């Protein structure tokens, strides 16, 4: 979900309009346009991996998932 929420799916080429107003993610929310054209997928992937690691860490510390 973090990857879909941060990966730019398309931007309208409108001059003078900031990327926040003209770019949408796969989930439809407004998003900034990542720099790097072909390497632009790296930033959303890093965010998705970081969110996954934090979620895994939090679930590991949760009382509900501790082994007895």
Order of alpha helices (4+ residues) and beta strands (2+ residues): alpha-beta-alpha-beta-alpha
